[in-house]
Amino acid sequence: MTPKEELIQAIERSPDDVVQVLLELLKVLQRQRSAEVELSKQARTGSEKSGYDFSDLAGRLTWQGNAVSLQRTLRDEW
């Protein structure tokens, strides 16, 4: 049984008052999370000059080889 199915069964077994309170709590938490994400986006946009967001690539890009020699090679081509 998946966690989602377990949650649905737990809600169905719960009294209606408890379910309503939990649903309201989840709505408040979701709004709070959305507000935090929006503030984070605004902070990044305000501090960045570029319109590009590379945060999803952090830690994924690696360079293998000698960067200085490759730069010299590219420079000498011009």
WOZI-V290448 format. One record per backbone hydrogen bond with DSSP energy under -0.5 kcal/mol. NH is the residue of the N-H (numbers start at 0). CO is the residue of the C=O. If there is no record, write none. Layout:
nh=NH co=CO
nh=NH co=CO
//
This chain:
nh=5 co=1
nh=6 co=2
nh=7 co=3
nh=8 co=4
nh=9 co=5
nh=10 co=6
nh=11 co=7
nh=12 co=8
nh=13 co=9
nh=18 co=14
nh=19 co=15
nh=20 co=16
nh=21 co=17
nh=22 co=18
nh=23 co=19
nh=24 co=20
nh=25 co=21
nh=26 co=22
nh=27 co=23
nh=28 co=24
nh=29 co=25
nh=30 co=26
nh=31 co=27
nh=32 co=28
nh=33 co=29
nh=34 co=30
nh=35 co=31
nh=36 co=32
nh=37 co=33
nh=38 co=34
nh=39 co=35
nh=40 co=36
nh=41 co=37
nh=42 co=38
nh=43 co=39
nh=44 co=40
nh=45 co=41
nh=46 co=42
nh=47 co=43
nh=53 co=51
nh=56 co=53
nh=57 co=54
nh=59 co=56
nh=60 co=56
nh=61 co=59
nh=63 co=61
nh=64 co=62
nh=66 co=64
nh=69 co=65
nh=70 co=66
nh=71 co=67
nh=72 co=68
nh=73 co=69
nh=74 co=70
nh=75 co=71
nh=76 co=72
nh=77 co=73
nh=77 co=74
//
